[in-house]
C-alpha cells in the first residue's frame, strides 16, 4: 500500500487508515486482531482511534495487539481527545488540563509511552484556542505525541490553529468527514490545508456506509443503520439527494466491473490533498473486501461524472 507524507512533515501514513470506532464494543478482540492482520498484510500502517471510542475500550484493544501482533515501531497509532460522555451526555472539553489528562489515560490504555499522532477531536466554543493549543505543544515537546493534529474544525478554525502553531508544535493533519455524500470540506478546509501544507485525513469516505449500496432497498437488520448506537449517524444520508448519488455510483461500478464500495473509496483516496482515507469494518472479511480497492483507480471521465452528480 502506498505511503504518503502528512503535509510538510516526516510522518508517513498508508493511504488507507484503519478506523477502530467499534473496537471493544461491537468488534471484540479476536475480530479486531483479524482486521488488524488483514490491514497489515495489505501494507497498511495507520490505526486511528480516540479516547471516546467505546469509552476507551478501542484503545485497550489496540494496546493488547502491540507486541503480540505487531511491533510498536512498525505502526502509526493516532488517537484523539476532547470529547467525553458523562452520564450518557456528550460533553466537549478541550482545555489544556482536560486534554493532557486524557492523553495520559490514552497512553495507559494503549500500553505505550507515546502516540504517533495526537489530535484535538473537535472545536470547543467554551475554551480559548490558545489553551487548547498549549496542550498540543506540551504533548509535542514532552515526546508523548510525535505529531499533533486537529479534527472536525471549520475552515477559519483550521487556518487559525495551523497559523498559531507554526513555530510551536506544527499541525501535521486535519481530520474531517469527506465523501461523495459530504463534500463540504472542499469549500474551505481542503483549500486551507492544501495551501498551508497540512495533510487531510478523510473520515467516513464511504458516506457512513451508505455509498456501498447496502441501504438502497431499506435498512438491513445487521447494519449500523439498525444499531441503536449508529442509527442517528446514518439517517442524514438516507435522503433523496444521497439516493441519486448512490445510484450514480452503482452505474459507474457496473460499467467498470467494480463494486460501489471500491468506486466510492477510490474517489476520496485519490482526491487532491487527501493523505489518508480512514475506513472501518465490522469483520475481517468485510475489511478484506474494502482493501481490494487498492487495486483500482478511477478513469478521469468517471471521476468527473461523479463530481458533477455529487456537487
N, C-alpha and C positions, 0 to 999 in steps of 0.2 A: 504494500500500500504506500502511496506517495506520502512523504513527509513535507510539511510546509512550515516555514518560519512564521511566527506570530509577529506581524508588523516588523518593526525595526529592532528585533531582539534576537537572542540566540536560542529561544525556546522553539523546539521542533515538535510539531503535533501531526499525527496522522490525519489525513483529510476527512476521515470519518472518526468521530469520537463516540465512545460508548456511554450512553446515559444510564444512570443507575437509580432513577427516582423510585422505582418499585422494589428495589432490592431490600430484603429484610421484612417486607410486608406482603406484597403479592408474589414476590420471587424469593424462594428460600435459598439457603446457602449452596445446596447441590446444583440447583438450576443456575444460580449466579456463576458458579465455577464453570459450568458447561458453556455459558455465554462468554465468559472471560477467555476460556481456552479457544473457542472458535474465533474470537476477535484477535487474540494474539497470533494465532496460526495464520490469519489473513494479513498480518503485518501491522495491525493497529497498536497504538501505544498510549492512547489518551482516554483516561477514565474520568468522567465528570460526575460529581456528587454534590451534596450540600448538607449542612448541619441539620436542616429541617426535614430532609427526606427520611421518612419512616421514623421521625423523632430521633435521628442519629443512627438508626439500625443499618441504613445503607453504608455509612462509613465503617461500621463494625464489620459488615460482611467483607468489604474491600480489605480492611485490616487483617481479616482472617486468611485472605488469599496471599498477602505479602509473605514471601519466604517459603510458601508451600507451592503455589502455582507459578509465581514469577519473582524475580529479584527486584527489590525496591528501585534500584538504579536503572532498571530496564523499562520503566513505565513513567508516564506523566500522570500524576494524581492532582486533580483540580477540585476544590471544594468552595463553598460559598457560606457567607454568614450575614445575618441581619434580619432574618425572618424566624419567628418562633410562634408556636401555638400554645396559648395559655388558657387552660380550661376549654379547649376547642376553638378558641378565638384567635384568628391570625393577627399577630402583632409585629410591627416593624420597629426595630431599634438599631440604628447604625451609629450610635455613639461610640467613641473610642473605647470606653470601658467595656461596653457590651460586646463589641466585635472581638476584642482581644481575649475576653473570657471564652467566647465561642470558639475562637481559634485554638486555644489551649485544650478545650474539650474535644475538638475535632482531631487534634493530633493524638490524644489518648486513644480515641476510638479507632483511629487508623493505624495505631501502633508504630508511628514514625515521628521523627523529631522535626520534619519539615514537610511542607506541601510544595509541589512544583508551581502551582498557580492558585492564589487565594483571591476570591472575588467578593465584592460587596453585592449582595443578592438583589437589592432594589434600592431605589431612591427613597429617602426619608425626609418628608417635609418638616418634621419636628426637630431635626438635628442639623446644626450648621455643617456645611460641606467640609470646612476646614477640620472639624472634629472627626468626621468620618475618614478623611484622607490621612489624618495623623495616625490612625490605626494601621493603614496600609504601609505608611513609612516605618512605623515601629516594627511591624512584622517583617518587612523587607530588610531593614538594617540589622535585625537580630538573627536573620537567617532562617526564621521559621517559615517564611514564604520566599521561594526563589524568584517568583514573579508575581505581580498583582494585576487585578483587573476589576472591571465593573460589569454589572448585568442589569438589563431592563431599564437603562437610562434613556431619556429622550435625547433629541439632537443637541439642544443647548446644554443640557446637563452633562452629556458626554464631552462636549467641547470644553466646558468649564473644568471638569475633573482632569482631563488629559493635560490641559494647559497649566493648571496649578501644580500638577505632579511632575512636570517635565524635568526639573532639576532635583527632584527628591527621590521618590520611588516611582519610576515611569510606568504609566499604564500600558500593559502589554496587549490586553484584549478587552473587547466589549462583547458581551453575550446577549443576543436579542433573538426574539422569535422571527423566523423568516421562512416562508414557503410560498407556493403559488396561491395559496388562500389568504396569506397575510404578507403583503409586500410593503407595509408601512415603513419599514426600516430604510427603504430606498429614498424616502422623502428627505431625511436629514441625517440619520445616523450613519448610513453607509457612505455618503459623500464625506462626512466628517472624519470617520476612521480611515478612509482611503487617503484623504488629504494629509492627515496627521500621522499616517503610517502606523496604525494600530490594527491588530488582527481582529476580524469579526468571527465569532463563534455563533453558528446558527442553530438555535434550538427549535425542536418540533418541525423539521424540514418536510415531514410528511403530513403537515396540516393536522396535527394531533391524531393522526391515523386515518383521517377521512380520505386523503388522496390515494390510499390503497384501494379504494372502491368497496371496502367492506360494508359501508353504510348505504350503498346505492338502493337497496331494497328493504331498508329498515335497520333496526339496531340489534345485532346478534347478541344472544344471551351471554356469550362468553367474552364479549368485547368490553373495552374500557367505557364505552358509552352506556353500558348497562350496569357499570360498577357504581356504588354509592360514592366512592372516592372521586371518580372522574367524570360522572355524567354531566355536571355543570361545566366542566372543562371542554368537553366535546361539543356540546349543544350549539355554541355560536357558529360552528362551521357546518351546520346541517340546514342552512338556508338555501334559497333558490340560486343566489349567485354562486355559492360553493358547488351546488349540483351541476351547474353549467360547466364549471371548470373541471370537475371530476369527470364529466362526460368527454370533454376535450382531451383530457389526459388518457382516457380509455381508448379513444380513437387513435391517438398518437402511438400508444402502446401496441395496439393491434396492428398498425401499419409497420411498425419496426420489429415486431416479434419479441417485444419486451413485456414486462409486467408494468402496471401503473405505478407500483412502488419504485421500480427502477427508473422510470422516466422522471417521476417527481423528485426523487433524491438526486439524480444526476443534474437536474436543473439547478438546484440550490448549490450542490457541492462545487460546481464549476462556474458559479456566478462570480463576477469580478469583485474582489475584496474579501471573499469568504476564505478563511483559513481552514476551518473545520466545520462539518455539519454533524450535529450530535443526534444519534439515533438510539432508540430504546426498543426492547423486545421483551415479551413475556417468557419466551422459551429459547433454548439454544438453537432449535431447528428454525424458529422464526428469524433469529438473528443471522443464521447462515444464508437464509433467503435474501435478507437485506444486503448482506456483504457481496452477493452476486452482482450488485450494481457497480462494483468496482471494475467490472469487465466491459462496461459500456460507456459511450459518450454520445451526446445528442447531436444530430446534424443541425447546422445553424438554422436551416429553414424550419425545423421543428421547434427549436428554442424561440425563434421569432414568432411563430404562431401561438405558442403558449404565453409568451409575453403579452401578445395582443389580447387574447381572451381573458387573461387574468389582470389586466391593467386597471 
